[in-house]
Amino acid sequence: TDISTHILDQRMRSPVYNASGVMCRETTELEAVRHSDAGALVSKSCTLEARDGNPEPRYAATPFGSINSMGLPNHGYRYYLDYAAHYDYTDKPLFISISGLSLADNLHMLDAFQRLKRPLLPEVNLSCPNVPGKPQLGYSFDDMATALTAIHAAMDIPFGVKLPPYFDISHFEMAAEIFNRFERLKFLTCINSIGNGLVVDTDSETVLIKPKNGLGGIGGDYVLPTALANVNTFYRLCPDKQIIGCGGIGAGEQVFQHILCGASAVQVGTRLWEEGAGLFTRLNQELVAIMQRKGYQCLADFRGKLCTL
Ligand SMILES: O=C(O)c1[nH]c(=O)[nH]c(=O)c1Cl
């Protein structure tokens, strides 16, 4: 049973890796993912300068997932640039998440990464919901088109984007039309957390996290149907791009479902935060068991083959 996959020409021994933001802010964390059974790794979204992020508590686990308003805490792009400069690319693919506070910052950081002339894979984050005063690009189609036009003009290497969840068919269609304009935009990571949810503790009658009156991005079991809808819809609307699934993965079954909906690889956030890097070993085993039960030899046997009625 072969669970390997490729993103562009880069092979992954497993289709499962971390979601940006989880187990990836420190080089020690990136190394933990690299030494795990994950098939790749992605770094914490970086900004031009280091950021402390939002006041704590800013993450909370909940009965069916998590809520977070981290506020883009990271060491600044040079820290991740150094990691990418010394990384052994023969091991597993390295994705670099970029989340500049302005288009100029994004262009500056992307240029620095492409000048390394290393096979790193930039994932431009269009969907951070937690920086007060910074509306996310993914929900402003004109601004997103402007940014991607400038990024595509500046980038000689292939890149991807981290997308927010969309909920309206016309939004899927408008977003896909924009993405399809850009040939070197090669992968779409769907989805980021569902922005600005609110989780309340009944006993204390209090929110769980400090920033933004308790509002934060929702992840975990709550978001699986939305994640699958975004994966499958962009899989159908953007046939020249690969889809990386993210959202609601806690067991091999959801890995299987994301791939069935069209994902070439999948990322895990909430469940990884709660369980640790042993998660990848478990997910790989559970995916193999499902494939064996169904008689599938490789991921291509079922990728994108979701049946409709
Ligand atoms: O608050 C964060 O750092 C954060 N949190 C998220 O759930 N998604 C993001 O893209 C980011 Cl950048």
The ligand as a Tripos MOL2 file, in Angstrom:
@<TRIPOS>MOLECULE
LIG
   12    12     1     0     0
SMALL
NO_CHARGES

@<TRIPOS>ATOM
      1 O1         -3.3670   34.0720   14.7340 O.co2     1 LIG1
      2 C1         -2.5570   33.5230   13.9380 C.2       1 LIG1
      3 O2         -1.2970   33.6380   14.0060 O.co2     1 LIG1
      4 C2         -3.2030   32.7220   12.8610 C.ar      1 LIG1
      5 N1         -4.2280   31.9150   13.2400 N.ar      1 LIG1
      6 C3         -4.9530   31.1890   12.3140 C.ar      1 LIG1
      7 O3         -5.8840   30.4350   12.6640 O.2       1 LIG1
      8 N2         -4.6410   31.2960   11.0000 N.ar      1 LIG1
      9 C4         -3.6330   32.0840   10.5580 C.ar      1 LIG1
     10 O4         -3.3770   32.1350    9.3440 O.2       1 LIG1
     11 C5         -2.8690   32.8230   11.5310 C.ar      1 LIG1
     12 CL1        -1.5490   33.8120   10.9850 Cl        1 LIG1
@<TRIPOS>BOND
     1     1     2 2
     2     2     3 1
     3     2     4 1
     4     4     5 ar
     5     4    11 ar
     6     5     6 ar
     7     6     7 2
     8     6     8 ar
     9     8     9 ar
    10     9    10 2
    11     9    11 ar
    12    11    12 1
@<TRIPOS>SUBSTRUCTURE
     1 LIG1         1 GROUP 0 **** ****
